[in-house]
Amino acid sequence: MKDKGSLWAACTQACTRVCRPRPQTSSPRPLRTSPLPFLRVCAPSFNALTTRHDLRSYLLHFSLGRLAFPDVRLFRMTQLFRDMRLYGNIILLLLGATVLGITAYWASIFLPNIRHDYSIFALIVPALTILLLLVGLQWSTPRTEAFFLFVFGVLWLAMASWTTDIIGNTQCDSLSTQTVPTKSGTLSTRSWCYEMRVVQAFSWMIFCLYAIFLYILISLTTRAKALGRPYAWAEPIIELPWFGQWPGWPEGQYLPQNGMYQFPYAYPAGQPMAYAASAQPQMAPGYVIQQNPGHSVVIQPGVGGQPPTITQIPGSVSSV
């Protein structure tokens, strides 16, 4: 097998992958074509790889049925979703902190006898929002995030509606000499009206952001689940790919651990698999894909999580 490289393939539930043999040449050369349009395949000899301990570059992502070779960029998760989520949380923190500052001032001048219910509610909602955002920055899963996005979206909708009901269609500019009572005196109605308008606008804005974030989260999670991540709702939320990206391997599961590569979503379904950096990879215990010289390997997906069907078809080898 020194003159012919070994190619490994994994299959998805929707398509068949065909691996063509490497032409017999004196030096490693890339194949002319590839069964995957987005994949550039370069297959050096297997013996050379084992000698250089370079097999760690050969990763099989069974959940998507993709191949990875030393000179191939795998379509994997980047930091884009993590950054976008961080920016969104920062915006929510700034808006919530502004509302909390105004409502805390109201509580200091109105409570406990004036506007009791509204003042307390207007304090609780932004305070809980900031607390949960700080906790969510440390750890969260898509299902817990979706739950809290829905709950706080409803709370901010109630906050915006209540504020709108109180302020109504009042024109703040026309309030010049009027005052509102406080627990220790009076407050300019114009100032109070402007503050109410700020709280009203920010409350509606936060509600809209929560609705948008919930839609994006559901879209990305269902997309990742459809692309081969059956437990996407329970995995850490930072592992979600952004739109146009393929799901990557979960942190701590697909990354090398003690010299081994872990693949929890292998064939048969549910059986974990690992291969060392100095050994030949296997699809699952007992399934070794060894390409015969001059043959093409055809891997067809199994039905209902069963092992794939592997067929080697004789064929001519095209030179580059």
Backbone torsions as a table, in degrees:
resi	resn	phi	psi	omega
1	MET	NA	14.4	-177.7
2	LYS	-70.6	-34.6	-176.8
3	ASP	-91.8	-10.2	179.5
4	LYS	-126.0	128.7	-178.7
5	GLY	-79.3	160.9	176.7
6	SER	-105.4	128.6	178.5
7	LEU	-113.1	137.0	176.6
8	TRP	-112.2	145.3	179.9
9	ALA	-136.2	150.5	173.6
10	ALA	-126.2	153.2	-173.1
11	CYS	-117.3	147.5	171.7
12	THR	-93.5	178.5	179.5
13	GLN	-83.8	-0.3	-174.6
14	ALA	-116.1	-14.9	-173.5
15	CYS	-148.7	170.9	179.8
16	THR	-114.7	134.1	-179.9
17	ARG	-104.6	133.2	178.9
18	VAL	-117.9	127.0	-179.7
19	CYS	-107.9	117.1	178.5
20	ARG	-84.3	145.8	-179.4
21	PRO	-71.6	153.3	178.3
22	ARG	-75.5	133.5	179.1
23	PRO	-62.6	149.0	-178.1
24	GLN	-79.0	102.7	179.5
25	THR	-132.3	170.9	-177.7
26	SER	-79.7	-20.6	-178.1
27	SER	-136.3	152.8	179.3
28	PRO	-62.5	125.8	179.5
29	ARG	-132.9	149.6	-179.9
30	PRO	-71.3	148.4	174.9
31	LEU	-67.6	150.9	-178.7
32	ARG	-70.2	-41.8	-178.0
33	THR	-125.6	166.4	178.4
34	SER	-140.1	142.6	177.5
35	PRO	-64.1	-21.6	178.2
36	LEU	-105.5	123.6	-175.0
37	PRO	-64.6	-25.8	-176.4
38	PHE	-96.7	8.8	-173.4
39	LEU	-116.7	126.2	173.0
40	ARG	-99.2	118.5	-172.7
41	VAL	-103.5	130.2	172.3
42	CYS	-133.4	115.9	-172.0
43	ALA	-117.6	91.3	171.1
44	PRO	-66.2	168.0	-178.0
45	SER	-65.1	148.9	-176.9
46	PHE	-67.0	-38.9	-179.2
47	ASN	-63.1	-39.1	178.8
48	ALA	-64.6	-35.2	179.9
49	LEU	-68.1	-43.7	-179.2
50	THR	-68.0	-30.1	177.7
51	THR	-68.6	-39.9	-178.8
52	ARG	-87.4	1.7	-177.0
53	HIS	53.3	43.5	-175.4
54	ASP	-100.5	12.1	-177.1
55	LEU	-71.0	-14.3	178.9
56	ARG	-63.8	-18.4	176.9
57	SER	-78.6	-15.4	179.3
58	TYR	-89.0	95.9	180.0
59	LEU	-112.1	136.9	175.0
60	LEU	-110.7	122.4	177.3
61	HIS	-99.5	93.0	-172.4
62	PHE	-70.7	-26.0	-178.4
63	SER	-67.2	-21.6	179.2
64	LEU	-117.1	-8.9	-179.3
65	GLY	68.1	46.0	-177.5
66	ARG	-115.9	155.7	176.5
67	LEU	-107.0	148.6	175.5
68	ALA	-132.6	129.2	-179.6
69	PHE	-122.2	169.5	-173.1
70	PRO	-56.4	-34.2	-176.2
71	ASP	-107.3	25.9	-177.6
72	VAL	-114.4	134.3	172.8
73	ARG	-87.3	114.3	178.4
74	LEU	-73.9	138.2	177.8
75	PHE	-73.9	92.9	-174.3
76	ARG	-125.2	170.0	-176.3
77	MET	-65.9	135.7	174.7
78	THR	-106.4	-170.9	180.0
79	GLN	-89.6	9.9	-173.2
80	LEU	-64.4	-47.5	-179.7
81	PHE	-64.5	-39.4	178.9
82	ARG	-61.2	-42.2	179.4
83	ASP	-67.7	-43.6	180.0
84	MET	-62.8	-40.5	178.6
85	ARG	-65.6	-38.9	178.6
86	LEU	-63.5	-44.4	179.2
87	TYR	-63.0	-41.2	177.9
88	GLY	-63.1	-41.1	178.4
89	ASN	-66.6	-35.4	177.6
90	ILE	-64.3	-41.8	177.5
91	ILE	-61.9	-43.5	178.2
92	LEU	-63.6	-38.6	178.4
93	LEU	-63.1	-43.6	-179.5
94	LEU	-65.6	-44.9	179.2
95	LEU	-65.9	-43.5	179.2
96	GLY	-65.1	-38.4	178.5
97	ALA	-65.4	-36.9	177.2
98	THR	-63.6	-46.3	178.5
99	VAL	-63.8	-40.6	179.9
100	LEU	-63.5	-39.4	178.6
101	GLY	-62.9	-43.0	-180.0
102	ILE	-67.9	-45.4	-178.4
103	THR	-68.5	-30.9	175.5
104	ALA	-65.9	-37.2	175.6
105	TYR	-64.7	-41.6	176.8
106	TRP	-61.8	-42.2	-180.0
107	ALA	-62.0	-34.4	-178.3
108	SER	-72.0	-23.8	-177.8
109	ILE	-107.6	-17.0	-177.2
110	PHE	-105.7	-41.3	-176.6
111	LEU	-68.7	149.0	8.6
112	PRO	-100.2	2.6	-170.2
113	ASN	-108.7	-20.6	-174.5
114	ILE	-111.1	130.5	-179.9
115	ARG	48.5	51.2	-172.9
116	HIS	-62.8	-54.5	-174.1
117	ASP	-64.7	-48.4	-177.6
118	TYR	-64.9	-40.8	-178.3
119	SER	-63.2	-41.0	179.5
120	ILE	-68.6	-45.5	179.2
121	PHE	-62.0	-40.9	179.9
122	ALA	-68.5	-18.2	174.2
123	LEU	-84.7	-40.8	-173.6
124	ILE	-68.8	-44.2	-173.9
125	VAL	-61.6	-53.7	179.1
126	PRO	-67.6	-32.3	178.7
127	ALA	-64.8	-46.4	177.4
128	LEU	-65.2	-35.3	178.6
129	THR	-61.4	-47.7	180.0
130	ILE	-64.0	-41.5	-179.9
131	LEU	-62.3	-47.8	-178.8
132	LEU	-68.6	-32.9	176.9
133	LEU	-65.1	-41.5	178.8
134	LEU	-65.9	-38.9	177.2
135	VAL	-68.0	-41.3	-179.3
136	GLY	-66.2	-25.0	176.3
137	LEU	-68.3	-23.8	179.9
138	GLN	-86.0	-42.7	-178.5
139	TRP	-159.3	140.5	176.0
140	SER	-169.5	156.9	173.4
141	THR	-121.2	158.8	-178.9
142	PRO	-57.4	-37.7	-177.3
143	ARG	-71.6	-38.8	176.3
144	THR	-70.3	-37.8	178.2
145	GLU	-64.1	-42.4	178.8
146	ALA	-62.7	-39.4	179.4
147	PHE	-62.6	-48.3	-177.6
148	PHE	-72.0	-31.8	174.5
149	LEU	-61.9	-41.0	179.0
150	PHE	-67.7	-46.3	-177.5
151	VAL	-62.2	-48.3	-177.6
152	PHE	-73.7	-26.6	172.3
153	GLY	-62.7	-40.6	176.9
154	VAL	-66.2	-41.4	179.8
155	LEU	-62.5	-43.3	179.9
156	TRP	-71.8	-28.9	173.4
157	LEU	-65.0	-42.0	176.5
158	ALA	-64.9	-38.7	178.8
159	MET	-62.9	-45.9	-179.9
160	ALA	-66.0	-40.4	-179.8
161	SER	-66.7	-42.1	179.9
162	TRP	-64.1	-43.5	178.9
163	THR	-63.1	-41.4	177.8
164	THR	-63.3	-37.7	179.1
165	ASP	-65.6	-36.0	-179.0
166	ILE	-73.4	-47.7	-174.1
167	ILE	-80.4	-30.8	176.8
168	GLY	60.3	-137.5	-179.5
169	ASN	-103.0	25.4	-177.6
170	THR	-64.0	132.2	175.0
171	GLN	-91.8	113.0	-174.9
172	CYS	-65.1	-31.5	-177.8
173	ASP	-65.5	-28.1	-177.2
174	SER	-81.1	-8.2	-179.7
175	LEU	-92.4	97.3	-175.9
176	SER	-106.2	-43.8	-175.1
177	THR	-112.4	-8.2	-178.0
178	GLN	-71.1	153.6	177.7
179	THR	-135.1	159.1	174.7
180	VAL	-117.3	144.2	-178.2
181	PRO	-75.5	147.7	173.3
182	THR	-125.5	178.2	-178.0
183	LYS	-72.0	-16.9	-178.8
184	SER	-127.0	12.2	-179.0
185	GLY	160.3	-134.5	-179.6
186	THR	-133.4	164.7	178.8
187	LEU	-135.0	141.3	178.6
188	SER	-59.4	128.6	-179.8
189	THR	-65.2	-34.1	178.4
190	ARG	-63.0	-45.0	178.6
191	SER	-62.4	-44.7	179.3
192	TRP	-63.6	-36.9	179.1
193	CYS	-66.0	-43.3	178.1
194	TYR	-61.9	-41.6	178.6
195	GLU	-64.2	-39.6	177.4
196	MET	-63.8	-37.9	178.4
197	ARG	-64.9	-39.0	177.8
198	VAL	-63.8	-46.8	179.1
199	VAL	-62.7	-39.5	179.0
200	GLN	-62.9	-48.2	-178.6
201	ALA	-64.7	-45.1	-179.0
202	PHE	-67.0	-34.4	178.9
203	SER	-65.6	-44.6	176.8
204	TRP	-64.8	-37.7	179.3
205	MET	-65.1	-44.0	179.5
206	ILE	-64.6	-40.2	177.1
207	PHE	-60.5	-45.0	178.8
208	CYS	-62.6	-40.5	178.4
209	LEU	-64.0	-41.9	177.7
210	TYR	-62.4	-40.5	178.4
211	ALA	-64.8	-41.8	178.9
212	ILE	-66.3	-44.4	179.9
213	PHE	-62.8	-38.4	178.5
214	LEU	-65.0	-41.8	177.8
215	TYR	-63.3	-44.5	179.3
216	ILE	-63.4	-42.8	-179.0
217	LEU	-62.8	-45.4	179.3
218	ILE	-64.1	-40.5	-180.0
219	SER	-64.0	-47.0	-177.9
220	LEU	-67.8	-39.1	-177.6
221	THR	-70.6	-44.4	177.6
222	THR	-65.5	-33.5	176.8
223	ARG	-67.2	-44.1	177.6
224	ALA	-63.7	-37.6	178.0
225	LYS	-66.1	-39.2	178.6
226	ALA	-68.8	-25.4	-179.0
227	LEU	-91.8	13.0	171.8
228	GLY	113.5	12.1	176.9
229	ARG	-111.3	83.4	-173.8
230	PRO	-63.9	-22.5	-178.8
231	TYR	-108.3	31.6	-176.5
232	ALA	-62.6	-32.5	-179.0
233	TRP	-69.1	-23.9	-176.9
234	ALA	-102.4	-7.4	-179.4
235	GLU	-82.2	162.9	176.7
236	PRO	-55.2	139.4	-172.6
237	ILE	-68.4	-24.5	-178.2
238	ILE	-70.6	-8.9	179.2
239	GLU	-87.8	-2.8	179.4
240	LEU	-69.7	138.7	174.2
241	PRO	-83.6	155.4	176.0
242	TRP	-82.0	173.5	-179.8
243	PHE	-60.8	134.6	-179.3
244	GLY	85.7	2.8	179.1
245	GLN	-113.8	153.7	175.3
246	TRP	-88.4	148.1	175.4
247	PRO	-63.3	138.8	177.3
248	GLY	-98.4	-177.2	179.2
249	TRP	-77.7	140.0	179.5
250	PRO	-61.7	144.9	179.8
251	GLU	-64.9	132.6	178.9
252	GLY	84.5	-3.8	-179.8
253	GLN	-117.0	-43.6	-178.9
254	TYR	-98.1	-12.7	179.5
255	LEU	-77.1	156.8	-179.0
256	PRO	-59.8	133.9	177.2
257	GLN	-130.9	110.3	179.0
258	ASN	57.4	41.1	178.1
259	GLY	80.8	5.3	-176.9
260	MET	-118.8	149.5	173.8
261	TYR	-105.1	125.9	-175.5
262	GLN	-99.0	136.8	177.7
263	PHE	-134.6	91.2	-177.9
264	PRO	-72.6	-18.8	-178.0
265	TYR	-108.4	68.1	-177.8
266	ALA	-109.3	-177.6	175.2
267	TYR	-101.9	136.3	-6.3
268	PRO	-64.9	159.6	-174.3
269	ALA	-61.7	135.5	175.4
270	GLY	90.6	-8.0	-179.2
271	GLN	-97.5	120.7	178.6
272	PRO	-69.4	153.8	-178.6
273	MET	-143.5	150.1	177.8
274	ALA	-150.3	151.3	171.6
275	TYR	-140.1	145.8	-176.8
276	ALA	-79.1	164.3	-177.3
277	ALA	-72.2	-12.7	-178.2
278	SER	-115.1	13.2	-178.2
279	ALA	-122.8	164.5	-180.0
280	GLN	-77.0	134.2	-178.2
281	PRO	-69.3	150.5	178.0
282	GLN	-126.2	148.0	178.2
283	MET	-73.0	-36.2	177.6
284	ALA	-166.1	166.8	179.6
285	PRO	-54.6	118.6	179.4
286	GLY	95.2	-3.7	-178.6
287	TYR	-117.6	101.9	178.6
288	VAL	-115.8	125.4	179.1
289	ILE	-93.0	106.2	179.1
290	GLN	-117.7	113.4	-176.4
291	GLN	-81.6	127.8	177.2
292	ASN	-78.7	150.9	179.4
293	PRO	-60.8	133.4	177.4
294	GLY	75.6	13.1	-178.6
295	HIS	-117.2	156.6	172.2
296	SER	-108.9	138.9	-179.5
297	VAL	-96.3	123.6	177.2
298	VAL	-112.9	120.2	-178.8
299	ILE	-114.7	119.5	179.9
300	GLN	-108.7	138.9	-176.5
301	PRO	-66.1	143.8	175.1
302	GLY	-78.2	162.3	-178.7
303	VAL	-99.8	132.1	176.1
304	GLY	65.5	35.8	178.2
305	GLY	81.3	7.5	179.3
306	GLN	-75.1	160.4	179.1
307	PRO	-60.4	150.5	-179.6
308	PRO	-70.9	158.1	176.0
309	THR	-92.6	123.8	-175.9
310	ILE	-111.3	125.4	-179.7
311	THR	-130.7	136.2	176.3
312	GLN	-109.5	122.4	-175.8
313	ILE	-112.1	126.0	176.5
314	PRO	-64.2	143.1	179.9
315	GLY	-163.8	161.6	179.4
316	SER	-75.0	149.2	179.9
317	VAL	-101.2	121.8	179.4
318	SER	-89.1	134.4	179.0
319	SER	-90.0	156.4	-179.0
320	VAL	-90.2	NA	NA
